[in-house]
Amino acid sequence: MSQGKYIGVLTSGGDAPGMNAAIRAVVRTGIYHGNTLFGINRGYQGMIEGDIEQLNRYSVSNIIKDGGTCLQTARSSEFLTKEGREKAFKNIKRFGIDSIIVIGGDGSFRGLHQLIQEFPIQGIGLPGTIDNDLYGTDFTIGFDTAVNTALEAIDKIRDTASSHSRLFIIEVMGRTSGYIALYTGIGGGAEDILIPEAPMDMQKLTAKLNAQHKAGKKSSIIVITEGEAAGGAFEIKSNIEKVIEWDIKVSVLGHVQRGGDPSAFDRVLASRLGYESVLAVMNNENDKMVGMANNTATLTPLEDTWTKKKDMDMTYLKMNEVLAAQQEKALEVIA
Ligand code: ADP
């Protein structure tokens, strides 16, 4: 293992609860092993502007419990250009930084991969996104907290849905990935879950909802992903309200899902990945993402994280259909 490295850490792209716990673990593991640590503020934009400072173990005291990121995050259009990346590279070299750990999602990893191709810099990615859409890790930092936040909202919505005998369509985040919808839907006892990975036939859905209504079901909740092919929650509502006997309401949960204190799961995952990312740097690994798969630390080439599709276990969706089915009516719909 190489010691005495100059390691820069940054958070980039969309923020996710648990990023602070990851920063803390990177800084403390790095210093423990005799490296010098730098915080790069505001993602790649801070790199371009030279917004960089040395960190000590106390710089990251008391942040493990906080949502957001103490290094702040940004989206940088300048970093999309070669000139921008060159400026960024020159700045980190001014501080003697020879390796960087980037906490972010697939966009941030594309940027890191590009930088590594063009300049002599070592880089490791750490998966921080609520969407859980990265190949190479079972879970990403922030996903568990986002699901718990959405779940809290669904529990409250169910109270009003059942009091008024309503059908609620709840839209959660996830872009083109259905993980947040799947886990939130199952945890919240949703009657239906619409995810991009398993396009739903609208006719089948409306037939099922009407059957539920006729069977005397008081309320129903459908959870959908923001990037659903059939459209957002409002679009789906306008498509089905002509043929549905229920009063339909829509709730788009939005940015509330990104905030809040990280869950215990996210703090532990972030700590482990922060720790593993420094070991990867010291083992001279490059252009890879650290992850956890089957409870084992893994390294995946950065390019795979966005070119390969993470396998979703469809048993969860099937299971939810069974759990939500009104037995005799389910048979009728199948027939
Ligand atoms: P996330 O990491 O959450 O997916 P973004 O997609 O917004 O977030 O990416 C974060 C930043 O990474 C962008 O603002 C940009 O600076 C950089 N980036 C994204 N894609 C590329 C790319 N293909 N080449 C270079 N930099 C990129």
Residues whose N, C-alpha, C, O or C-beta is under 5 A from the ligand:
A	BS01	ADP	S12 G13 G14 Y44 A74 R75 S76 S77 F79 L80 G104 G105 D106 G107 S108 R110 G111 Q114
